[in-house]
Amino acid sequence: MNRFLRDPLAWLGIVLLIPLILGAALGPLMADAALETHLSARLLPPSADHWFGTDALGRDVLARTLAGARQTLGLAVLVAGLAAPLGLLIGALAGTLGGWIENVLMRMTDIALSVPRLILALALAAALGPGLVNAAIAVALTAWPPYARQARAETLSARKADFIAAARLCGASELRIACIHVVPLGLSSMLVRLSLDLAGIVLTAAGLGFLGLGAQPPAPEWGAMVAAGRTHLIEAPWVAGFPGLAILMAGLGFSLIGDALRDALDPRAERC
């Protein structure tokens, strides 16, 4: 933790994410303001009354951007909570059990990795139907394979360790060894990979929202807000610009924190 907090990139990532996290926490308080329409105040530029201006329906862009943080970041957290444990469990089982089970699980992983993630997410989201939960399931089903491969590699390196042999001598089953003894070994590396992948998850979630497969109108969501504002880029660039800036801040913040975590948890790094 001390090494992480001494990294200036970590603090920069935290500073970028703090306003977005606060917006997600305060999202319910801004739900009404984000949905109120005032056609007489449509496409107003940023001012003291509307810091981020208004959109084509006269809705406050600041309120919608902050409320949209709850949708996009919530989807990213939901995807992370589904994909990382699933990939970790599959990789640990494949590395521990071996044999035909390992071949089946790893060939499934290879098939999932061979398809571009965004295209597969789009296909799954279209099959499941539009909606925030369906979008999270679609993204999660495309995000687990890298975690599985990494977990399998770490499991293979630890499978012949003395404490694994001791667990077998005590009568522990292979499933218990995989879940109780092997899975915790990969948590630190999974945490680093997850923090780095959150940036890509946010972009994928925003892409699904941009195409209308995420949260449905009138719910505020960054990708959908950018899609709605793209027709007003010339006369009202703030409508799409501020949600796009929020996507940039989220992606950059998660990437910087992931880099700092990787450096802090690197066992080969010099300790002081």
C-alpha positions in Angstrom: 0.0 0.0 0.0 2.8 2.4 0.8 4.4 1.7 -2.5 1.1 2.2 -4.3 0.4 5.5 -2.6 3.9 6.9 -3.4 3.2 6.5 -7.1 2.1 9.9 -8.6 0.2 8.0 -11.4 -1.9 6.3 -8.7 -2.9 9.7 -7.3 -3.7 11.0 -10.8 -5.9 8.0 -11.5 -7.7 8.5 -8.1 -8.2 12.2 -8.8 -9.8 11.4 -12.2 -12.1 8.8 -10.7 -13.2 10.7 -7.6 -15.8 13.0 -9.3 -17.1 10.0 -11.3 -17.5 7.9 -8.2 -19.2 10.8 -6.4 -21.5 11.2 -9.3 -22.4 7.5 -9.2 -23.0 7.8 -5.4 -25.2 10.8 -5.9 -27.0 9.5 -8.9 -30.3 8.8 -7.2 -30.4 12.4 -6.0 -30.0 13.7 -9.5 -32.4 11.3 -11.2 -35.2 13.8 -11.4 -33.0 16.7 -12.6 -31.5 14.4 -15.2 -34.9 13.5 -16.7 -36.6 17.0 -16.5 -37.2 18.4 -20.0 -37.5 22.1 -20.8 -38.0 22.6 -24.6 -37.7 26.3 -24.1 -34.1 25.8 -22.8 -32.9 23.4 -25.5 -29.2 23.4 -26.6 -28.2 26.2 -24.2 -24.4 26.7 -24.0 -22.6 26.2 -20.6 -23.5 29.0 -18.2 -24.0 29.7 -14.5 -27.5 28.1 -14.6 -26.3 25.0 -16.6 -22.6 24.4 -16.1 -22.5 21.8 -18.9 -25.3 23.3 -21.0 -28.5 21.5 -22.0 -29.3 18.9 -24.7 -31.9 18.8 -27.4 -34.7 18.3 -24.9 -33.5 21.0 -22.5 -32.2 18.5 -20.0 -29.2 19.5 -17.9 -26.1 17.8 -19.3 -24.2 18.1 -15.9 -27.0 16.2 -14.1 -27.2 13.6 -16.8 -23.4 13.1 -16.9 -23.2 12.6 -13.1 -26.3 10.4 -13.1 -24.9 8.4 -16.1 -21.8 7.5 -14.0 -24.0 5.2 -12.0 -25.1 3.4 -15.1 -21.7 3.0 -16.8 -19.6 2.4 -13.7 -22.2 0.1 -12.2 -22.1 -1.9 -15.4 -18.3 -2.0 -15.3 -18.3 -3.2 -11.7 -21.0 -5.8 -12.5 -19.0 -7.1 -15.4 -15.8 -7.3 -13.3 -17.7 -9.2 -10.6 -18.9 -11.8 -13.1 -15.9 -12.2 -15.5 -12.9 -12.2 -13.1 -14.2 -15.0 -10.7 -15.5 -17.0 -13.7 -12.2 -16.9 -15.5 -10.2 -17.5 -12.3 -12.2 -20.6 -11.4 -12.1 -22.0 -14.9 -8.3 -21.5 -15.2 -7.7 -23.0 -11.7 -9.8 -26.0 -12.5 -8.1 -26.6 -15.8 -4.6 -26.3 -14.3 -5.4 -28.5 -11.3 -7.4 -31.3 -12.8 -5.5 -31.6 -16.1 -6.4 -34.3 -18.6 -9.4 -34.0 -20.9 -11.1 -31.5 -18.6 -8.2 -29.1 -19.1 -8.3 -29.6 -22.9 -12.0 -28.9 -23.0 -11.8 -25.8 -20.9 -8.8 -24.4 -22.7 -10.2 -25.1 -26.1 -13.4 -23.2 -25.1 -11.1 -20.4 -23.9 -9.3 -20.4 -27.2 -12.5 -20.2 -29.2 -13.7 -17.3 -27.1 -10.4 -15.5 -27.6 -10.5 -16.0 -31.4 -13.5 -13.8 -31.8 -13.1 -10.0 -31.3 -14.5 -9.0 -28.0 -16.6 -6.1 -29.2 -18.2 -8.0 -32.0 -19.0 -11.0 -29.7 -20.4 -8.6 -27.1 -22.6 -6.9 -29.8 -23.9 -10.3 -31.0 -24.7 -11.4 -27.4 -26.3 -8.1 -26.5 -28.4 -8.2 -29.6 -29.5 -11.8 -28.9 -30.3 -11.1 -25.2 -32.1 -7.8 -26.0 -31.3 -4.2 -24.9 -30.9 -3.4 -21.3 -28.3 -2.7 -18.7 -28.3 -6.2 -17.1 -28.2 -7.9 -20.5 -25.3 -5.7 -21.6 -23.4 -6.6 -18.5 -23.9 -10.3 -19.1 -22.9 -9.9 -22.8 -19.7 -8.1 -21.9 -18.9 -10.5 -19.0 -19.2 -13.5 -21.3 -16.5 -12.0 -23.6 -14.2 -10.8 -20.8 -13.4 -14.0 -18.9 -11.0 -15.8 -21.3 -7.8 -13.8 -20.5 -8.4 -14.4 -16.7 -8.7 -18.1 -17.4 -5.5 -18.4 -19.3 -3.6 -16.4 -16.7 -5.1 -18.4 -13.8 -4.1 -21.7 -15.6 -0.5 -20.6 -16.1 -0.2 -19.7 -12.4 -1.9 -22.9 -11.4 0.6 -25.0 -13.4 3.5 -23.3 -11.8 2.1 -24.0 -8.3 0.7 -27.5 -8.9 3.9 -29.2 -7.8 4.5 -27.0 -4.8 5.1 -28.6 -1.4 1.9 -27.3 0.2 -0.2 -28.7 -2.7 1.5 -32.1 -2.1 0.8 -31.8 1.6 -2.9 -31.0 0.9 -3.1 -34.2 -1.3 -1.5 -36.3 1.5 -4.1 -35.0 3.9 -6.8 -36.3 1.6 -8.0 -33.0 0.0 -9.8 -33.5 -3.4 -8.6 -31.8 -6.5 -11.6 -29.6 -6.5 -10.9 -28.5 -2.9 -7.2 -27.9 -3.8 -8.2 -25.7 -6.8 -10.8 -23.6 -4.9 -9.1 -23.3 -1.5 -5.4 -23.4 -2.2 -4.8 -22.4 -5.8 -7.3 -19.7 -6.4 -6.0 -17.4 -3.7 -2.6 -17.5 -5.3 -3.8 -15.7 -8.4 -5.8 -13.0 -6.6 -3.1 -10.3 -6.7 -2.4 -10.7 -10.4 -6.1 -10.9 -11.1 -6.5 -7.6 -9.3 -3.9 -6.0 -11.4 -5.4 -7.3 -14.7 -8.9 -6.4 -13.6 -7.9 -2.8 -12.8 -6.3 -2.6 -16.3 -9.3 -4.2 -18.0 -11.8 -1.9 -16.4 -10.8 0.8 -18.9 -11.7 -1.5 -21.8 -14.9 -2.6 -20.1 -16.0 1.0 -19.7 -15.3 1.6 -23.4 -17.2 -1.6 -24.4 -20.1 -0.6 -22.2 -20.2 2.9 -23.7 -20.0 1.4 -27.1 -23.1 -0.8 -26.4 -24.9 2.3 -25.1 -23.9 4.2 -28.2 -25.5 1.5 -30.4 -28.6 1.4 -28.3 -28.0 -1.9 -26.6 -27.2 -0.6 -23.1 -29.4 1.4 -20.7 -32.6 2.5 -22.6 -33.9 6.1 -22.8 -34.6 8.2 -21.0 -32.1 6.8 -18.5 -28.8 8.7 -18.7 -25.9 6.7 -20.0 -22.6 8.1 -21.4 -22.6 6.1 -24.6 -26.2 6.9 -25.4 -25.6 10.6 -24.5 -22.7 10.7 -27.0 -24.9 9.0 -29.6 -27.7 11.6 -29.0 -25.3 14.5 -29.2 -23.5 13.5 -32.4 -26.1 15.2 -34.5 -25.4 18.5 -32.7 -21.6 18.4 -32.8 -21.4 21.7 -34.8 -23.9 23.9 -33.0 -23.8 22.2 -29.5 -20.6 20.2 -29.0 -21.1 20.1 -25.3 -23.9 17.7 -25.5 -21.6 14.9 -26.6 -18.4 16.4 -25.4 -18.9 16.2 -21.7 -20.1 12.6 -21.6 -17.2 11.7 -23.9 -14.9 13.5 -21.4 -16.3 11.4 -18.6 -15.6 8.2 -20.6 -12.0 9.4 -21.1 -11.6 10.2 -17.4 -12.9 6.8 -16.4 -10.7 4.9 -18.9 -7.6 6.9 -18.1 -8.2 6.7 -14.3 -8.5 2.9 -14.3 -5.5 2.5 -16.6 -3.3 4.7 -14.3 -4.4 2.8 -11.2 -3.8 -0.5 -12.9 -0.3 0.6 -13.8 0.4 1.7 -10.2 -1.0 -1.6 -8.8 1.2 -3.6 -11.2 4.3 -1.8 -10.1 3.4 -2.0 -6.4 2.6 -5.8 -6.5 5.6 -6.7 -8.7 7.7 -9.2 -6.6 10.8 -8.3 -8.6 10.6 -4.6 -7.8 13.0 -3.1 -5.3 11.5 -2.8 -1.8 12.4 0.0 0.5 
